[in-house]
């Protein structure tokens, strides 16, 4: 598969995932919603890996990568599922759009990647200003929306740290193997969380809930993570995070049209500032590389 095709696949899946997260958990609770998704996803990923002849590998770097992936999956997903109780689903994708900024800062510490220039810092500050507007809007939405924003910031931080950690380990395993290993290692963490949260099976599940859980398990967990790790293995971590440049606007539209979520001027302005900051962040990087090539010749 080409990298651009994988990018498009991830964008589509990530744009529809926030609303599916809400639909999979609003009737049964977020802990059961995320646990059922990840357990089904782990089984499906292992089956797909076996069918493709890509069984799990157990050398030291691979196991370290599974641990890094599991921490990112568990911490990022639990935080996001908890946060979606308090904020519109489109906000999940918008706040997740800050991941390039988080990733760049972490990559400075752990990876030998591009240095932060003034223009990239300006892009970061613009994105953070957009986040501040979104955060301010949360106070007028409901009493707990600010908690949802904070929960998503925790989710983004854990996700980005996991991505940079995986890149640093450089286990060199196929994407489906990384997905299977990460989900397998994360499954006990979700089961323990469900157990300590009460561990009750719902009496019945609506077709919408079942469909959302199935969609997230098959596409959101197996295919989505596989495509994500495929891209991650071929480009630097800061560029992988730029997948979130498009998904926020699409997710906002999906949440507004399919779930009647508010789309106020402040939300639009904050979202556009975040995306503008990310565009400046990426454009400055591209310009720097073009200038370096020109000077080389």
N, C-alpha and C positions, 0 to 999 in steps of 0.2 A: 504494500500500500504506500502511496506517495504521502509525504508529510502534509501537503496542502489538503488532501482528502481527509486525513486524520484530524486536521485543524477544524474543518467544516463539521465533521461528525461530533467533535467535542463541543463546538459552539451550539449545535442543535440540541444536544443532550443537556448541556448545562443551562440552556435557556428555559427548558421545560421542567427541569428538576425541581426548582423551588416550589412551584404550584403542586407538583406531585408529592413533595414532602408534606405539605399541608394536608392534602387529601388523604394521604396514607396514615395520618396520625391524629387527625382532629376527632375522630370517633372512638379511637382505642387508646389514646395517650401516646406521647412522643417516644417513650422508652420502648414500648412494644412495636411501634411503627419502625423505628430504626433497627431494632434487634431482628425482627422478622425479615426485613429487607436484607440485612447483612448476612444472616444465616442462609437464606435462599441463594443470595449472590455468591457466597463462598462455595456452596455445593455446585452451582452452575459453572462457576469458574474452574473448579477442579475437573468437572466433566469435560468442559471444552478443552482444557489443557491436555487431558488424557486422549481425547479424540484427535487432537492435532499432533499427538506424539511428543508433547512438551511437558513431561513430568517435572515435578519440583526437583530442583537441585539443592544440595545441602552443603556446599562448601562454605567456608567461613564468611566470605563477603556476601554471599547470597542470603545467609541467615541474618546477617546484620541489616541487609536491605529490607528483608521481610519485617524485621522489628521496626525499622524506621517507617516503613509503609503502614504497618499496623497502628503505630502511634498517630500518624497523620489521619488515617481513616477513622479511628475511634475518637480521638479528640476533636477532629474537625467536624465529624458527623453528629456526635452527641451535642456539641455546642450549637450547631446549625438547627437541629431538630428542636432543641429547647428554645432557641431564639424565635423560630417561626410562629410560636404561640402568641407573640406580642407585637409583631411587625408585619406589614404587607409582604407577600412573597417576593415581589419585585425588588424589595430592598435587599434581600439576601444576595442577589446577583450584583446589585449596585455596590454594596459594601465589599463583596468578594472581588470587585474590580480593583480594589486597592492592593491586591496581592503582588503586582509587579513592584510596587514601592517597598513593601515588606521584604520581598524576595531580594531586591537589589541591595538593601541594607544588610541582610543576612549573608548574601553572597560576598559582600565586601569582607566579612569576617572569616568565612569558611572556604570560599572558592577564589581562585585567581581569575576573576572576570573583570569586565570593564570598570574603570574608576568612575566615580560620580562627578560629573562636570557641573558647572554652574547652571547650564540649561536643564540638565536632568534634575538638579535640586529644585529649580523653579517649577518643573513639572510636578514634582512631589508636593511642593507647597500648595500648588493649585488644586491638586487632588485632595489634599488634607482640608483645604478651605471648603471644597464641596462636601466632604464628610461632615464638617462642622455645621453646614446648613442642613444636611439630612438629620444630624443629631438634634439640632434645634427644632426641626419639624416634629420630631418624635414626642416632644413635650405637649404639643397641641393635639396629638393623635389619641393617646390614652395614657393612663398613669404608669404603665409598665413598658411602653414602647422603648424608652431609653435603655431598659434592661436587655431588650432584644438587640439593639444596636451594639451594646457592649458584648453580648454573647457572640454576635457575628464577628466582632474584632478578635475575640479569643479564637474562634474557628479559623479565621484567615491566618492568624499568627502561627497556629499549630500546623496548618496545611503547608504554609510556605517553609517553615522550618523542616518539615518532613521532606519536601521536594529538594531542598538544598542538601540535606543530609544524604538522601539517596544519590544525588549527583556526586557528592563527595566520596561515597563508598565505591561507586562505579563497579557494581557487581557483574555487569555484562551478561544479563539473563534476558530471555525474551519477555516481551510486554505481558503476555498472558500468564507467564510464570510469575512475574512480579505481582500481578493482580491476584492470582491464586494464593501465593504465599502471604501477601499482605492481609487478605480477607481471612485466611485460615488462622493467622496469628491474632487477628483482631476479634474473631468470633468469641473466644472465651471472655474477653473483656466486656462485650455486649451482654453475654449471658449472665455474668456476675452482676452487671448493673441492673438488668431486668430482675434478677433474683432479689437483690437488696431493695429494689423499688416496689416489691410486692409480688411479682411473678404470677400474675393472673391472666388466664386466657380469656379473651372476650367471648361472650355467648354467641354472637353472630357478627359477620362482617358483610357490609354492603358491597355491591358490585364495584362501586367507585373506589372503595378502600382496597379491595382485592386487586383491582386493575392498577391502582397507583403503586401498591407494593410490588406487584409483578413487573410493572414497567421499570421501577427503580432498581429492582434486583437484577433484571436482565440487561437493560440498557444503561441505567444509571451506575450500577456497580460493576458488572462484568465488561460490557462493551465500552462504557465511558472510561473506566479506569484503565482498560487495556489500551485504548487510543491515547489517553493521557500519558501513560508510561512510554508508549511508542514514540510520541513526540518528545518527551522528556529525554529519552535516550539519544536523540539525534540533534538537539539544539541546546544551547545554554539555558540555565534555569530561568534567567530573567526574561527571555523571549517566550518561554512556555507560558509564563504568567500573563503575557499579553493576549492570550486567548480570551481573557475577560474584557477586552476592549469593546466587543460587539454585544456580548450576551446581556449586559445590564439593560440596554434599551429594549431588546426583544423580550426579556423577562418582565419588564415593567408593563409593556403592552399586553402580554399574555395575562398577567395578573389583573389588569384593568378590565379587559374584555371578557375574560372567562370567570373572574371571581369578584367583579365589581369593587376592586381595590382603589383607594383614592389616588388621584394623580394631580396633585396641586402644583402651583407655580414654583413653590419652594423645592418640592421634590424633583421637578424637572430641572430647575436651575442647579441644584446640588449635584444631580446625576451628570448633567452636561459639564460641570466644572471638573468632576472626577475623570470623565472620559477625555476632556480637553487636556488635563494634566498628564494623563497616560499617553495621549498623542504627542505632546511636547516631549515627554520622556523618551518615547521611541524615535521620534523624528530627529532629535539631537544625537541619538546613538547612530542612526543611519547616516546623518550628515558627517559625523566624525569619521566613520569608516570610509566614506567616499572621498573626503578630504585627504585622509591618510594614503589612499591608493593613488590619488592624483599626485601628491608630493613624492611618492615612491618612484613614479615614472618621470 
